Amino acid sequence: LWSSYEFRSLTLDDGFAMGSSMMPQKKNPGALELLRGRSGRINGLLVAGFTMMKGLPSGYNRDFHEDKEILVESLSLINRAVEVIPALVKSTQINKERMHELAYENFSTATELANYLVGKHNVPFREAHHVVGSLVGELSRRKENFRNFDACYDHIVNKHNIKAPREELQKALDPKSVMLSYNSLGGTGAEAVSNMLKEFSIELEYHRNLLKQDNDRVSQALEITRQIASKAASINSADDLKKLIPDAYTQEVKRVHN
């Protein structure tokens, strides 16, 4: 949708796009469509798992034999899908100028202007809603938008007798100024975005450490299993196996820590 001609806010790299079988000019987001289709299969496996477990009594049931296939197939589908995403995101072009243009054309700051009239000039919201709504109507009929600041200023200050300074009105009408003004939790201002990025970085590092610990644990278990298997011919009793496991474990722990 965002890469379509009507929006043009994103441009996909040709490596992740596909042509149309009929229209030579069409550029389809093929990789994203395939990922979207894959989510249907994964949801189907999720429902299969829920259905398998529905109504089971507590404790272990033989039904659980079926969950291994569901889990393995789900992880296989997900792992192959996520490999595509980093390169897709990195190669996608963000058309900032087009986004800025769209923000003006669709009167995106109309609510902010009404809030400004309420907060700074004590205009009742019902009246502020009418002032801004009538301004949008006039500009739309003239096929204009908030870029025509003189028309906005005349409508608010002269026609409705609201003594708003030009600089403040310009800030309330400018999409970038409005975006940067919101710095509460989850806001779009520079401070709020910076804080969110820091939190995401901390969380990402935490999960990276967890993943490394899990990988080390699995690698260690695999190595121990290989050591035991290499000496399988010398195992003649349960006591032999008992002796072998601690020896292999001790050696592997020392190797990992060194």
N, C-alpha and C positions, 0 to 999 in steps of 0.2 A: 504493500500500500504506500509506504513512505517513499519508495523508489519509483513510483508511477509518475507519468507526465504531469498529472494534476497536482502532485505534491513536490516531487523532485528534491526532497530534503536529504535523500541518501542516494549514492551511486554505488551499485555493487560492482566489484571487480569482475571482469569477463570470465575469469577462471571459475567463478561460482555462479555464473548465469547460464541460461540455456536459451536457444532460439526458439521461435515458434515454427510449427510445421506448416503454417499457412502464411503468416504475416512476416515479411522479411525484416521489418523495422522493430519488431517486438523483442524485448529482453526480459525473459522470465527468471525469477529468483529460484532456479531449480534446486539448489542445495538446501535452501530453507524450506521449500515445499516437501522435499524428501524427509527432512528432519521432522516437520510437522506430521507427516504421514506415519513416521516411525513411532511417534508418541501414542498413536492409536493402538499399535501392537503392544506397546508397553502397558498401557492402561488395560488392555485385554488380559495380559498376564497377571496384573494386579487383581482384577476381578476373579480370575481363576483361583488365585491364592485365597481370597476372601471366601469364595464359594466352598473351597476345599475345607476350610476351618470352621465354617458356619455350623453351629449346633453341636460341636464335638464336646464330649465330657472332658473334665480336667484330667491331666496326666498325659501319658504318651499314647498315641493312636497310630495304627498302621497307615492311616491316611497321609501322615507326614512324609511317607516315602515319595509322594508326588511333588513335594515342595522343592526338592533339589533341582529337578528339571526346570521348574518355573524360575528359580533364582538364577541358575546358570544362563538360561536363555535371556533373561532380563538384563543381567550384567553384560552379556555379550553384545546385545543390541545397544545398550547405553554407551559402553566403552568405544564402540566403533563410531557412534554418533558424535560424541564429544571431541573426538580427534579433529573434526572438521571445524569446530567453532572458533578456536583461537585465530587461525589464519583468516577465516571469513571476517571476523570482527576487525582484525588488524588491517585488512585490505579494503574495507569499506570506506568510501569517501563521505565525510560529513559536509554538507553544503550549508555552511553557516549563513552566508549572505541570503540564500533562498529562505532559510528559516526566519531570518530577521524580516524579510519582505512579507512572509506569510503572517507574522505576528502583527504587523501593521494592518494588513489587508482585512483581517477578520476581527478587528477592534478588540484584540485580546486584553487591552488594559482598561476596558470600559468599567468593569467592576472596581478596579483599583481607583479610578477617577471618582466613582460614587463614594467609595470608602473615604477618600481624601476629603471630599466635600463634607461628609459627616464628621470626620475626626478633627479637621482643622477649622471648619467654618460653622460648625453646629447646625448644619442643614439636616432636617429630618430625613431618614433614609427614603421614605416614600417620595419626598420632593426631589432628593438627589437622584433617585431612580428615574424619575420623569425627566429631569434636566439632561441626564446622560442619554437616556433612551431617545429623546427627541433630537439630540445632537447626532446620534448614530443614524437616525432616520433621515435627517437632512443631508448628511454626507453621503449616505447610500444612494439617495435619489440623484445626487450629483455625480455619482460614481467616484467618490473621493473617500478618504479615510483620515485617521488622526494625524497623518503627515501634514495636512493643511492646518497648521497650528493657529494661524490668524483666524480662521473660521471657528475653531474650538474656543479661542480666547474671547472672541466677540460674542459667541453664544452664551458662555458662562458669565463673563464679567459684565457685558453691556446689556444683553437681552434679559438675563435673570438676576442681574445686580448682585452678584457674589464677588466680593473684592478679593480675588485670589491673585497673588503675585505671579508674574509670568514664569519665573524660574521654577516655582513649585508646580505649576500646571505642566510645564514641560517635563519635569521628572515623573509626574503622575501619568503622563501619556506615553512616555518612552518605555518600550518593552524591556530594554536592557537595564535601565535604572530600577524598574519595578522588580525585575528578577533578582538584582543584586541587593535589594532592600530586605529580603526575607532571610534572616539569619537564625531563626529558632530551629529547634531540632527537626531535621528532615527538610529544612528550607533550601532555597536555590541560591542564596547569597554565597559569596566567596568563603566566608568564615564557616558557614554551615557545611558546605561541600568539603572544605578542607578537613573539618572534624570527622565527617563521615568516611573520607578516604583513609584517615589515620586509624579509625576503628576497624575498617575493612582490612587494612594492612596487618593490624594486630591479630585479627581473627584468622586471616589467611596464614600467617606465620604459625599460629597455634595448630591449625589443621595440618600444615606441612610437617610439623614436628610429630604429630600423632601418626601421620602416614609413614614417616620415616621409622618410627618405633614399630609399627605394624610390619613394615617391609623387613626390618632387621629380625623381628621375631619369626616371620615366615621363612626367611633365608636361613636362619639358625636351625629351625625345625627341619628344613629340607636337608641341610648338611648333616645333621644328626641321623636322619633317616637313611641317608646314603652310606654313612659310616656303618650303621647297624646292618644294612643290606650287604655291604661288602664283606662282613664277617658272618653272614648267615650260615655258611657251611660249617662253622665251628660251634654252632648252637645246637646242643643236644637235649637241653632241658630248660624249664622255666627259670631255674637258678642262673643258667648261663646268660639268658636274656636279661635278667635283672642286673647282673654284673656289668653287662655291656652298655646298658642305657646310661647309668651314672657316669661311666668313663667317657663316653662320647659327649655327654652333656657338659662335663667339666672341661674337656678340651675345647669345645666350641665356644663356651662362655669366655675362656681365657683368650682365645683368638679374636673374638669380637671386641673385647675390651682393650686389647693391645693394638 
